[in-house]
C-alpha cells in the first residue's frame, strides 16, 4: 500500500510581496516534511521571492507555471 502525500492549497492572489512569502512560511510550519503545497499568486515578484525563499529554507520548488495572470507554485516541504 503506497503512502498518500498530503497536498494543500494556499491562494495569495491579489497580495503584493512580501505577503505571499510570509503566508507561505507560516503555512509550511504546520506541514510535515514531504508534504506538498500549491501556492497561487498574482504578483510577478512572487516568482523571484518564492524561489529564493524555498532555496534558502531548504524546500523543494518542484514546478512553476503561469495560468492567465496567475503564477502557480508546487512546493514540497
N, C-alpha and C positions, 0 to 999 in steps of 0.2 A: 504494500500500500504506500503510495507516494505522499509525502508531506505537502499540504497545501500552503502556498505562500500568501500571507495576508497582504492585500493591496488597499491603499487608502487614496482618497481624492481631496486635494486642497485647491480651491479656486480663489485666487487673489486678483482676479480681473478687476481693472479699474484702480488698483493701488500702485503708486509710484515707489521706486526703490528709495529707501532700503526696506520698506514694509514686506515685500514678498520674501526676502531672505530672513527677516526676523520671524515672520509667521512660520516659515519652513523649519527654521532651527527649533522653535518651540514645539512644533508638531512632531518632529523627529525624536524629541525627548521621550515621548510615550510609546514609540515603536521599538520592537526588538530587533537585534541585528539580523539581517537577512530579509526583513520585511520591506515592502516597496510602497512608494507613494507617487501619485501622479499630481503634478503641480501645473495649474493653468494660470498664465499671467498675460497681461497685455502691454506692460511697459517694456519697450525694446531693450532697455538697460538690464532687465532681469536676466537676459541671456548671458551676459558677462558676469553679473553678480552671482547668480546661482551656480554657474560653472566654477567660479573662484571659490565660493563657499564650500561646495562639495569637495573640491580638491584639497582645500585646507583642513576640512573636518574629517576627511577620510571616507566620505560617502561615494558610492558609485553612480555617476551620472550616465545612465545607460543609453538614453536617447533624447534628442531634442527635435521636435517637429513644429512647423508653423501651419496653423489652420485658420484662415480667414481673419487675420489680425490678432490672433492669439498664439502664444507660444506654449507648447505642451512639453513638460519635462518628465521623464521617467527616472526615478531615483531609487536606489537600494541603499538602505542603511547598513 
